[in-house]
Amino acid sequence: MLTLKNSVSAFSRRLQAGSAYFAGRQLSTYSEASLFVPAGKHRAVFGANFLTDRFQETDATTRPAIIAT
């Protein structure tokens, strides 16, 4: 029996601490394939997986204005 699985996630983050600012977007994927092979009294499972991860920092022009108090 052949089994295939896949997962995709997208994430955006913005952090500001004092005058430091960071923002970015991340796209991650996970794929998996496994093969179950019965062989008499024994069973064998073969498999492989594939991961991707792409992070892109957003442009500095999207930085929010810092208000002095």
C-alpha positions in Angstrom: 0.0 0.0 0.0 1.3 3.4 -1.0 0.6 6.4 1.2 1.2 10.1 0.2 0.9 13.1 2.6 1.5 16.8 2.1 1.3 19.9 4.3 1.7 23.6 3.4 1.8 26.5 5.9 2.2 30.3 5.4 3.1 32.6 8.2 3.6 36.4 8.5 5.3 38.1 11.4 6.0 41.7 12.5 8.1 42.5 15.6 9.0 45.8 17.0 11.0 46.3 20.2 12.1 49.8 20.8 13.7 51.1 17.6 14.3 47.6 16.3 11.8 46.4 13.6 11.6 43.1 11.8 8.9 41.7 9.4 8.8 38.8 7.1 6.8 36.0 5.4 7.4 32.3 5.5 6.1 29.5 3.4 6.9 25.9 4.4 6.0 22.5 2.9 6.3 18.9 4.0 5.7 15.9 1.7 6.0 12.3 2.6 5.6 9.0 0.7 5.6 5.5 2.3 5.2 2.1 0.9 4.0 -0.8 3.1 5.1 -4.3 1.8 3.8 -7.5 3.5 6.3 -10.4 3.0 5.0 -13.6 4.6 5.3 -13.3 8.4 7.2 -10.0 8.0 6.3 -6.5 7.1 8.5 -3.8 5.6 7.9 0.0 5.4 9.9 2.2 3.0 9.6 5.9 3.0 11.0 9.3 2.1 10.2 12.9 3.0 10.9 16.3 1.4 10.9 19.6 3.2 11.0 23.2 1.9 11.2 26.5 3.7 11.2 29.9 2.2 11.5 33.0 4.3 11.4 36.5 2.8 12.0 39.6 4.8 9.5 42.4 3.9 10.6 45.6 2.3 11.8 48.3 4.7 9.2 50.7 3.3 6.5 48.7 5.2 8.1 49.8 8.5 5.5 51.6 10.7 6.2 55.1 11.9 7.7 55.2 15.4 6.0 57.8 17.6 8.3 59.6 20.0 6.8 60.3 23.5 
